[in-house]
Amino acid sequence: MVQEIDPLNDPPWPAFVDGHPGASVFHTRGWLEAVYRTYGHEPAAITTGARSELTNAFIFCRLHSWLTGRRIVSFPSSDHCEPLADSNDEVLTLLTALKELAASDRCHYVEVRPTSASPGIAANWSTSRGYYFHRLDLLPGSAAVFRSFHKDCTQRRIRHAEREGIAVTEGRDPETLRTFYALVLETRRRHGLPPQPMAWFSKIAASLGQAATIRCARKDGQPIAAILTLRHRKALYYKYGASVARFHKCGAMPYLFWHAI
């Protein structure tokens, strides 16, 4: 039997996410809490397991706006959000239940964001958008990873940043957040896009704690680029980046990624 649970308050959720091989930072309670506290998007999950001992789950959020109507999304503000199940049959059961739930709530559509299409998703769902998912294996070690980079586009720019004396600091304190947000405002303005609210980044830092890190590159003391990364178990996720255009030639962004690596 499929039942709905509350991942923000049900005690087994953190241990379930920590132990499931398909889980990402976008399943963690810290991430779900940051989205909820900033935008009011309340997370829910369906599962065929017992509430006291979860074995599978599909996380989602009910959204309702005048522009897009009622819909179910898995999960807002997240790059991807895998169904956490150990078999294709479990995935099919959860997806079928999700579609039935959407019908009963009179939703216009359901959107799921897996990193790959399982047979159940491929057979019963249509693709609305596709994205590239980049993964870098760090097991070979830093020297081997650096040698694998493109000599002109990446290696040379990292070395150039070193020669330019680019300094990198990291943190999540209020001052670092303000510095990062100033760069976000400049970058979003340059691209003609509205910025995310400052509260969003503050909630990420507060809810995820040490799993969230801002790395800032400075040239002669001036902030010129920054990235925000998230961590879950042994994976590091690049989530946001911002920079000052006139300093792009310094190679600060590749240098920040190299520091993160």
C-alpha positions in Angstrom: 0.0 0.0 0.0 1.3 3.4 -0.9 1.2 6.1 1.8 2.2 9.7 2.0 4.8 10.8 4.6 6.4 14.1 5.7 10.1 14.1 5.1 10.6 17.3 7.2 9.2 15.7 10.4 9.1 11.9 10.0 12.1 10.5 12.1 13.3 7.8 9.6 13.9 10.2 6.7 17.5 11.4 7.4 18.8 7.8 8.0 16.9 6.6 4.9 18.5 9.3 2.7 22.0 8.7 4.2 21.7 5.0 3.5 20.2 4.9 0.0 22.7 4.8 -2.9 20.5 6.9 -5.2 20.0 9.7 -2.8 21.5 13.2 -3.4 21.8 16.4 -1.5 18.4 17.3 -3.0 16.8 14.6 -0.9 18.2 15.8 2.4 16.2 17.4 5.1 18.5 20.4 5.0 17.8 21.1 1.4 14.0 20.5 1.7 13.9 22.8 4.7 15.7 25.6 2.9 13.2 25.4 0.0 10.3 25.3 2.4 11.5 28.2 4.6 12.3 30.4 1.6 9.5 29.7 -0.8 6.8 27.9 1.2 7.0 24.8 -1.0 6.1 22.0 1.4 7.7 18.7 0.6 5.9 15.4 0.8 6.9 11.8 -0.2 5.1 8.6 -1.1 6.4 5.2 -0.1 5.3 1.6 -0.1 7.4 0.9 3.1 6.4 1.2 6.7 6.6 4.7 8.2 9.0 3.5 10.8 11.4 1.8 8.4 11.5 3.3 4.9 12.7 1.2 2.0 11.7 3.4 -0.9 10.3 6.9 -1.5 9.4 9.5 -4.1 9.6 13.1 -3.0 7.4 15.8 -4.5 5.7 19.1 -3.9 2.3 20.4 -4.7 2.4 23.8 -6.4 -0.5 26.1 -7.3 -0.2 29.4 -9.2 -2.4 31.5 -11.4 0.1 31.2 -14.2 0.7 27.4 -14.3 -2.3 26.1 -12.3 -2.0 23.0 -10.1 0.9 20.8 -10.6 3.2 18.3 -8.8 7.0 18.8 -9.2 9.8 16.6 -7.9 11.4 18.9 -6.6 11.3 22.7 -6.9 14.7 24.5 -7.1 16.5 21.1 -7.4 18.7 20.2 -10.3 17.5 16.6 -10.2 15.5 14.3 -7.8 15.7 10.6 -8.3 13.0 8.2 -7.3 14.6 6.3 -4.3 13.7 2.7 -5.1 15.7 -0.5 -5.5 13.8 -2.0 -8.4 11.9 -0.9 -11.5 8.7 -2.4 -10.1 9.0 -0.1 -7.1 9.6 2.9 -9.4 6.5 2.0 -11.5 4.4 1.6 -8.3 5.4 5.0 -7.0 5.0 6.8 -10.3 1.5 5.3 -10.8 0.6 6.4 -7.3 1.9 9.9 -8.1 -0.2 10.2 -11.3 -3.3 9.0 -9.3 -2.5 11.6 -6.7 -2.2 14.3 -9.3 -5.5 13.3 -10.8 -7.3 13.4 -7.5 -5.8 16.9 -6.8 -6.9 18.0 -10.3 -3.3 18.9 -11.3 -2.5 20.0 -14.8 0.7 17.9 -15.0 3.4 16.0 -13.0 7.1 16.8 -13.5 9.8 14.5 -12.4 13.6 15.2 -12.6 15.6 12.0 -12.7 19.2 12.0 -14.0 18.4 9.1 -16.2 15.2 7.5 -17.5 14.4 4.1 -16.0 12.2 1.7 -18.1 9.2 2.8 -16.1 9.7 6.5 -16.7 10.7 6.0 -20.4 7.6 3.9 -21.2 5.0 6.0 -19.5 6.2 9.6 -19.5 7.1 12.1 -22.2 10.3 14.3 -22.1 9.6 18.0 -21.8 13.2 19.2 -21.4 16.6 17.6 -21.4 19.8 18.7 -19.7 23.5 17.7 -19.5 24.6 16.1 -16.2 28.3 16.4 -15.6 30.2 14.1 -13.2 33.9 14.2 -12.5 35.5 11.1 -10.9 38.1 12.2 -8.3 39.3 8.8 -7.4 42.4 8.9 -9.7 43.8 11.8 -7.5 44.4 15.5 -8.1 47.4 15.1 -10.4 45.6 12.8 -12.7 42.5 14.9 -12.7 44.5 18.0 -13.6 46.2 16.2 -16.5 42.8 15.2 -17.9 41.8 18.9 -18.2 42.0 20.7 -21.6 45.4 22.3 -21.8 44.2 25.7 -23.1 40.7 26.0 -21.8 41.4 24.8 -18.2 45.0 24.0 -17.3 46.3 27.3 -18.7 43.6 29.4 -17.0 44.3 27.8 -13.6 48.0 28.5 -13.9 47.2 32.0 -15.0 45.1 32.6 -11.9 47.9 31.4 -9.8 50.3 33.9 -11.5 47.7 36.7 -11.1 47.8 36.1 -7.3 44.2 35.2 -7.0 43.3 34.4 -3.4 40.5 32.0 -2.5 38.6 32.1 0.8 35.7 29.9 1.9 32.9 30.1 4.4 29.2 30.5 5.0 29.2 33.4 7.5 27.0 36.5 7.0 29.9 38.5 5.5 30.7 35.8 3.0 27.0 35.5 2.1 26.8 39.3 1.5 29.9 39.2 -0.7 28.6 36.2 -2.7 25.1 37.9 -3.1 26.7 41.1 -4.5 28.3 39.0 -7.2 25.0 37.2 -7.8 23.2 40.5 -8.3 25.9 41.7 -10.8 25.8 38.4 -12.7 22.1 38.2 -13.0 21.9 41.8 -14.1 24.4 41.1 -16.8 22.3 38.2 -18.1 19.0 40.1 -17.8 17.6 37.8 -15.2 15.9 38.5 -11.8 18.1 37.4 -8.9 17.1 34.9 -6.3 16.3 36.5 -2.9 19.1 36.9 -0.4 16.9 34.8 2.0 17.4 31.8 -0.3 21.1 31.7 0.1 20.9 32.5 3.8 18.5 29.6 4.3 20.8 27.2 2.4 23.6 28.2 4.7 21.5 27.9 7.8 19.7 24.6 6.9 22.6 22.7 5.3 25.3 24.0 7.7 28.7 22.5 6.8 27.3 20.8 3.8 27.1 24.2 2.1 30.3 26.2 1.2 30.9 29.5 -0.6 34.3 29.9 -2.2 35.3 33.4 -3.1 38.1 34.5 -5.4 39.8 37.9 -4.8 42.1 40.0 -6.9 44.1 42.5 -4.8 41.4 42.1 -2.1 38.5 42.7 -4.4 35.9 39.9 -4.8 35.8 38.9 -8.5 34.1 35.5 -8.5 32.4 33.0 -6.2 30.8 29.6 -6.3 28.4 27.8 -3.9 28.8 24.1 -3.5 26.7 21.5 -1.6 28.0 18.2 -0.2 26.3 14.9 0.5 28.3 11.9 1.6 31.2 11.7 -0.9 29.8 13.9 -3.6 30.3 17.6 -4.1 27.6 19.5 -6.1 28.2 22.8 -7.8 25.0 24.8 -7.5 25.6 28.5 -8.1 28.3 30.7 -9.5 28.8 34.5 -10.0 31.6 36.7 -11.3 32.6 40.2 -12.4 32.9 40.2 -16.2 35.9 42.4 -16.5 38.0 40.0 -14.5 37.1 36.9 -16.5 40.6 37.0 -18.1 42.1 36.2 -14.7 40.8 32.7 -14.8 39.1 33.0 -11.4 36.2 30.6 -12.1 38.3 27.6 -13.2 40.6 28.4 -10.3 37.6 28.2 -7.9 36.5 24.9 -9.4 40.1 23.6 -9.0 40.1 24.6 -5.3 36.8 22.8 -4.8 38.2 19.7 -6.5 
